[in-house]
Amino acid sequence: MLDRRTLLKLIATGTAFTFIPSSLILAKTKGKRYAMVIDVRKCTGCLSCTVNCTIENCTLPGVFRTEVSQFTIEGEGGASVVSLPHQCNHCDKPSCVTVCPVKATYKRPEDGIVVIDYDKCIHCMACTKACGYGARKPDPTHKNPPEKCNFCIHRVEAGLLPACVESCIGGARFFGDLNDPESEVYQLIKSNKTAVLLNEQGTGPNIYYIGLPEPFEAQKALKVLSTDWQR
């Protein structure tokens, strides 16, 4: 059986599959390991997650920590529409951490959440270019730190769910500790075919998807923003 290190090597060489065996995802590590599961079959494309995230985190106008792409898939039975929520993936090996010249972005060892120390950040925006998911939102003026999802860390530490999960009208989002066999995210990954986006980059993302169609062009989908299709 492949271990996680071997899997990441395969991903880096482009030989890994999009769908990852649950035994690899649920391999226990030290401490907590927070992750999110999104069932795209339940996503309505309502943008409640985007709106509530913006309100909860007081982001600047037009800057969103979580977004939804919507695209059409042609199949034997005709065309179907898929809505794809996406945000910071809180990767095991985040490229944004590697490029930060002042170590303002780091991955918390106690739970795996990738956060920004706003007091250290020098607004250089190097992280925004390094993130292949487009999850780091740059400020063109370089006056403000880049925006990104932090799993609503202030809510999680208070025992609450991230705003996007709590407000999801379709019940498509789930959040919890992958190291807890009793958690909903653990059970969902254990019992469903689960995928991650852009696994060929080898970053080890911790946003997992259920219900993605095959084949699926993640790179193309991530470039489609809600402002392109929402009317």
Order of alpha helices (4+ residues) and beta strands (2+ residues): alpha-alpha-beta-alpha-beta-beta-alpha-beta-beta-alpha-alpha-alpha-beta-alpha-beta-beta-alpha-alpha
